Amino acid sequence: MVRYVLNTPTDDDTLNELFDDAWPSHERLEFAPMLEASLVYVLAYDEDTLVGFIRVVACGTRRGFVLGPTVRTSAHHRGIGTALLNQAAEAAEKAGVKSLHVDFASHLRPFYAGAGFKHTASGVRRLG
C-alpha cells in the first residue's frame, strides 16, 4: 500500500534516485533549496521505496504552481500521480491557494484533464 507524506524531510540521494529512474536526462540536483522554497511537497512511498514526488510553489497568496511531478516507472498506472496531485492540491488549498497551474507535455493532457485541470493558453520565453 502506498503512503503519502507531506513536507517530510528526505535526502538528495533518495530524490535523485527517483528522478534518475523517471527522467532519463536527469542531472543530479540539490533538492533542499527547492523543498525549502515550496509551499508544500508530497512524497509517495511503497513500503520503504520512494515511488513519487510533487511540489507546489506559491506565487503570491492565491496562485500555486505544480512542479516536479514524478512517479517511478515501475509504479506507473497505479493512481499514484493522481493521488500526488490531489494531496498537493488539498494542502495548497488549506494554505489559501485558490488556483493551481501546471505545465505538461501535450500527451499528458488527458491525465491532467482527468485531475481537474482546464486547458489554457500560456507562453514561454527562453532566457540565456
C-alpha positions in Angstrom: 0.0 0.0 0.0 1.3 3.4 -0.9 1.5 6.1 1.8 1.7 9.8 1.2 3.6 12.2 3.5 3.6 16.0 3.3 6.7 18.2 3.9 8.6 15.3 5.5 12.4 15.5 5.4 14.2 13.4 2.8 17.7 13.5 1.2 19.2 14.3 -2.1 20.3 10.8 -2.8 16.7 9.4 -2.4 15.2 12.1 -4.6 17.9 11.9 -7.3 17.5 8.1 -7.5 13.7 8.6 -8.1 14.3 11.3 -10.8 17.1 9.2 -12.4 14.5 6.4 -12.8 11.7 8.6 -14.1 13.7 11.1 -16.3 16.5 9.6 -18.5 18.2 13.0 -18.9 18.1 13.9 -15.2 21.2 15.6 -13.8 21.9 15.4 -10.1 20.3 18.2 -8.1 20.4 19.7 -4.6 16.8 19.4 -3.5 17.0 21.1 -0.1 16.7 24.7 -1.5 13.8 23.6 -3.7 12.0 21.9 -0.9 12.5 25.0 1.4 11.0 27.2 -1.3 8.0 25.0 -1.6 4.6 25.8 -0.1 4.0 22.0 0.1 5.7 18.9 -1.2 4.3 15.3 -1.1 6.3 12.1 -1.1 4.8 8.7 -2.0 6.3 5.6 -0.5 5.6 2.0 -1.4 6.9 0.3 1.8 10.3 2.0 2.1 10.8 2.9 -1.5 10.1 6.4 -2.7 7.8 6.0 -5.8 6.5 9.5 -6.2 7.1 13.2 -5.6 5.4 16.5 -6.3 5.7 20.1 -5.0 3.8 23.3 -5.2 5.3 26.8 -5.0 3.3 29.8 -4.3 3.1 32.9 -6.5 1.7 35.5 -4.1 -1.1 34.2 -1.9 -3.7 32.9 -4.3 -1.8 31.0 -7.0 0.3 27.9 -6.9 2.5 26.2 -9.5 2.8 22.4 -9.6 6.5 21.5 -10.1 8.4 18.2 -10.5 5.6 15.7 -10.6 7.4 12.4 -10.8 6.4 8.7 -10.5 8.8 5.8 -10.6 8.4 4.0 -13.9 7.6 0.7 -12.2 4.8 2.4 -10.3 3.0 3.9 -13.3 -0.7 3.3 -13.8 -1.4 2.7 -10.1 -3.1 6.1 -9.4 0.0 7.5 -7.7 0.3 10.6 -9.9 -3.4 11.4 -9.4 -3.1 10.9 -5.6 0.0 13.1 -5.5 -1.9 15.9 -7.4 -4.9 15.6 -5.1 -2.8 15.6 -1.9 -0.8 18.6 -3.1 -4.0 20.4 -4.1 -5.7 19.8 -0.8 -2.6 21.0 1.2 -2.3 24.1 -1.1 -6.0 24.9 -0.7 -5.6 24.7 3.1 -2.8 27.2 2.8 -5.1 29.6 1.0 -4.2 28.9 -2.6 -7.2 29.5 -5.0 -5.8 28.0 -8.2 -3.1 25.7 -9.3 -1.1 25.9 -12.6 0.9 23.2 -14.3 2.9 22.8 -17.4 3.0 19.5 -19.1 3.7 17.7 -22.4 0.8 17.5 -24.8 0.4 13.8 -24.5 -0.3 14.2 -20.8 -3.4 16.5 -21.4 -5.9 13.7 -20.7 -4.2 12.8 -17.4 -4.3 16.4 -16.2 -7.8 17.0 -17.5 -8.9 13.9 -15.5 -7.3 15.5 -12.5 -9.4 18.7 -12.9 -7.0 20.9 -14.8 -8.5 23.0 -17.6 -6.5 23.6 -20.8 -5.4 27.2 -21.1 -3.0 29.1 -23.4 0.3 30.2 -22.0 3.6 31.5 -23.2 7.2 30.6 -22.6 10.2 32.8 -23.1 13.6 31.0 -23.0 16.3 33.0 -21.3 20.1 32.7 -21.8 
